[in-house]
Amino acid sequence: MLAEVDQKTKALQAEFERPKLEPERIYERAEELADARKKLLKSRCHSIIKIHEILTQDQLRELVSMVNK
């Protein structure tokens, strides 16, 4: 999903590099990027929820500690 966000970001940037800007194409690419980011965020939230369901509180604290290093 991160690759999709990167791809959509590049597609939007490419629109701004065109000699003649086409607002409709730009808005379309921006919407596609927003959708890809939304999917990525939802996936990350889902993963965090699943981790919370599996790990104990002590394991969660240890995980947070490791991530914050």
Secondary structure as UniProt FT lines:
FT   HELIX           2..17
FT   HELIX           23..54
FT   HELIX           57..67
//
